[in-house]
Amino acid sequence: MVYPQGGFKRATQYVLHRMRRLPDQPHRIARGVFAGSLVGFLPLPGMQFIAAWAASRAVNGNLLAALLATFNTNPITTPFFAVFAMSFGHWIMGIQKPLTAGYIGRAFGNAGEDLWFNFLAIFGPEHTRWDGLLQFWREIYLPYFIGALIPGLVLSAIFYYLTIPLVMAYQKARAAKAKERHERRKSLREALAAAAAKLKRETAKGGDDEAPPAP
């Protein structure tokens, strides 16, 4: 299923919770978030985890943080961002095409037909054709990639700077709780040891009082 069982809010909370608990330096986690978030915005179907791994290695970021950050997009927000990215990319590249559902659907359809035709051409006498694929590359994919790259860089940089203080605050709070638990356990052990020593002394004293007098 595309829609998470607990809803996107719960899934987002889980991802953030796991990210805060990563045992690594805040700056390395933030670099991983930057790399994974940027990859999440780009049109890389089926390759996001591989790209996130490569990007996290390139910036020396936390790998798990990068993988978790790729979930910054979801099936609800992605179509709106895709239209914005393609519109922005068309504006940057100077492409004058109406981004209607019919136009996008035909571009996908023509590219799919070319892929299938070229696959069959391997086993037959037909020559490969690339018009639909080239149109899809020039008017859909490349504008989408360029239009997503710039806002993706900006948003990922914002996520980077937000991640550092959040992780630092969480790690400090977690360390304080761990120290508090350690002090409580230490106090409990000391109290138990003192009680055991007191009981031992009282038992020994009672034994001496009840001992029969020497003849």
N, C-alpha and C positions, 0 to 999 in steps of 0.2 A: 504494500500500500504506500502511496505517496504521502498521504496525510498521517502524521504521527498519531499513535493511539492516544497519547495524553494531550495532544494539541501542540501547536507551535510554541506557545508560551512556556509550557512545561519542558519541552525539548530545549528551548533556549536557556532556561534556568539550569537545566542539567549540564549543558555545554559550558556555561559560565562557571558553574560549581566545580566541574572537573578541571577547568582551566586555572581557577584560583588555587587549587590544591596541587598543582604540578610542583614537584620538588626541584626547582631550578631557580636561577637568579632572575629577578624581575625583568632586567633588560633583555635577557635571552628569550624569556617567554614573550615579551612584547615584540621582539623581532620575529618570532615565529607567528604571532598574531598578525603582524603586518604582512608577512609573506603569504600566509594562508588566506587572509581576507582579500588580498589583491587577486590571488588566483580564483577565489570564489566569484569575483565579479566578472571575470573574463569568460568568453565562450569557449570552454575546453571540455566538451562533453566526453565523459569516460576517461579523461586524463587528469582530472583535478588533483587526485591524491599524488600521482607521479609528479605533476608540476609543483604541488605544494612541498613535496619532499625536496625537489631540486632547488626551489626558491629558498627554503629554510636552510639548506646547506650553503647556499650562496651568501646569505646574510648572517650565518652562524647563529641561527635561531633555534628555538626548541621545536623538535619535530612534531611532538604530539600537539603542541599549541597550534602549529601550522595546520595540521590535519583537522583539528576541531574548528579552527577559524574558517575553513572552507564552507561551513554550514551557515555562513552569514546571509546566504540567499536561500529562498524556499520557493515552491511552486506558486505561491500567491503573489509574492513581490517580484519574482523574476520577469514575468511578461511586461510589467510596467517599466522596469529598469531596462529591459531589452529594447522596447520602443524608444525610450529616451536615449539610450546609447546609440541606436541606429540613426535616430534623427540628428543627434549631435555629430555623429561620424559623417553623415551626409553633408551637414553644414560645413564641417572642417574640410572635407574633400571636394566640396562644390558640386555634389551630385543632386540633380533636380529630378527626384522621383517621389511620387506620392506613396507614403508608407501606409498603404491600406492593407487590410487582411487579404484581399484578393491578390494584390501585388506580391506580398510576401509568400502566400501560398503557391502562386505560380512559380516563383523563383525556387522554392523548395522542390516543387513537382518536377520542374525542368532538370534540376540537378540530379534528382533521384532517377529520372528516366535516362539521363546520360550515364550514370553509374551502372545501371542495369544493362543498358545497350552495350557499353564498353566491356562489361563482364562477358556477355554473350559473344561479343566480337572476338574474344580470345579463341573461341572454339569454332568460329565460322569465317567466311570470306569478307564480312563487313569491315569497314574501316572505323576506327574510333571517332567519336565526336565529343567536342568539349565546349560548345557554345553555352549550354545551360550551366555547366559547372563554372565556366569563366564569369558568366553573368552573376551567379550566386556569390562567387568570391569577391567580385568587384563591388556589387551593389548591396550585398547582405552581410557576409561574414567580415570582410575587412573594415567596412564602416562600423559594424558592431564592435569589433575588437578595439579599434582606435577610439571610438566614442565611449567604451567602457574603461579603457586604460586610464584616461585622465581623471575622471571622477573617482575611479577605483583607487588611484594613488592618493588622492586627497582624503578620501574616507578612511583608507587603511592607515594613513599617517595619523589621523585623528584617533583611530582605535589604538595605535601604538602608544601615543602619549596618554591616553586614558588608562591603558592597561598597567603601566608602571606603578602609579600610586595605588591603584586598586590591589594589585598583587602584593605590593609592599605592606599596605595596611592589613591585608588578610594574613600574610605571613607573620607580622608582628603580633596580631591578635592571637593567632594560633600558637605562637611561641609563648605568649603570656599565659594562655590557658594551660599549655603543657607544663610550664613552670609552676603554675598554681596547683595542678594535679600532683606534680612531683612533691611540692611542699606539703600538701595534704597527706600523701602517702607516707612521707618521712615523719610527719607529726604523729600519724597513726601508729607507725612502727615503733616510734619512741614511747608512745603511751602504752602500747602493748608490752614492750620490753620492761617499762617501769612497773606495770601491773604484775607482770610475771615475776619480777625480782621481789616485789613487795610480798606477793603470795608465797614465794619460796622462803623469804625471811620469816614470815608468820608461821609457816608450816614447821620450819626448823625450830623456832622458839617454842611452839606448842609441843613439839616432841621432847624438848629439853625439860619443860615443866612437868610432863607426865612420866618422865623416867623414874624408876624406883630408886630409893636411896641406897647408897653403897653399904654393905654389911660392916 
